[in-house]
Amino acid sequence: MITGNDAAIKVRDYFESVHGANAVIGFMVLGMKKNVDEKHWDITCTFFPGVGARQRIGYLVKVDFENGSIIEQEMVVQKEAGKLPEGN
């Protein structure tokens, strides 16, 4: 079983592998929640999508407890400066 910190690192590594290290600038974890019923971590994160980007994008990512695989990802919309909701 992986910890919340391990899940957050897997999420960062995933976005870097998909988009490249220069497209994941200022990566921040805004929240992590253990979902025992569904056996995954809910990781809410945000980052600038590239050099020169002025606005962060945010994601809610589900990471499997057992093997650390990414189960699902969902882009979340920024409603207030610096704050992202927990889903839509």
Order of alpha helices (4+ residues) and beta strands (2+ residues): alpha-beta-beta-beta-beta
